[in-house]
């Protein structure tokens, strides 16, 4: 199987992603379970971006990463 993501492309993707890493399968489970639960029974046509901040504006990311509680979450995530 050929890898279509070159190291340069991977660096560009991760550089644009707020979390600066790929997501882990266990990080998607919560959104999927919620969508199939009764708690989402009145939700129609919604998109839930579970993308580590890929769709966030770069200015928003720079603002968010200055918030102390976000900094703590990012530091804790890097320890995993």
C-alpha positions in Angstrom: 0.0 0.0 0.0 1.4 3.4 -1.0 1.5 6.2 1.5 0.0 9.3 -0.1 0.8 11.6 2.7 4.4 12.9 2.3 6.3 14.1 5.3 5.9 17.7 4.0 2.1 17.2 3.7 1.8 15.6 7.1 3.7 18.6 8.6 1.3 21.0 6.9 -1.7 19.1 8.1 -0.5 18.8 11.7 0.7 22.4 11.6 -2.8 23.6 10.8 -4.4 21.4 13.4 -4.9 23.1 16.8 -3.8 20.0 18.8 -0.7 19.5 16.5 -1.3 15.8 16.3 -3.6 13.1 14.8 -6.7 12.1 16.8 -6.9 8.8 18.6 -9.8 6.5 18.1 -10.9 6.8 21.7 -11.3 10.5 21.2 -14.0 10.0 18.6 -16.1 7.5 20.7 -17.8 10.1 22.8 -19.2 12.0 19.8 -20.3 8.8 18.1 -22.0 7.5 21.2 -23.8 10.8 21.8 -25.1 10.9 18.3 -26.7 7.4 18.7 -28.0 8.1 22.2 -31.4 9.4 23.3 -29.6 12.7 24.3 -29.3 13.6 20.6 -32.9 12.6 19.9 -33.9 16.1 18.8 -30.7 16.8 16.8 -31.1 16.8 13.0 -28.7 17.7 10.3 -25.8 18.7 12.6 -22.2 18.3 12.0 -19.8 17.7 14.9 -16.2 18.5 14.1 -14.0 16.1 16.0 -10.9 17.3 14.3 -8.5 18.6 16.9 -9.1 22.2 15.8 -8.3 21.7 12.1 -11.3 23.8 11.2 -10.6 26.6 13.7 -9.3 29.9 12.5 -5.6 30.3 13.2 -6.4 33.5 15.1 -8.9 31.7 17.3 -6.3 29.0 18.0 -3.7 31.5 19.1 -6.3 33.2 21.4 -7.5 29.9 22.9 -4.0 28.6 23.6 -3.4 31.6 25.8 -6.2 30.6 28.1 -4.7 29.0 31.3 -7.2 26.1 31.4 -6.6 25.3 27.7 -2.8 25.4 28.4 -3.3 22.9 31.2 -5.3 20.6 28.9 -2.6 20.8 26.2 0.2 20.1 28.6 -1.7 17.1 30.1 -2.4 15.8 26.5 1.3 16.0 25.7 2.2 13.7 28.6 0.0 10.9 27.2 
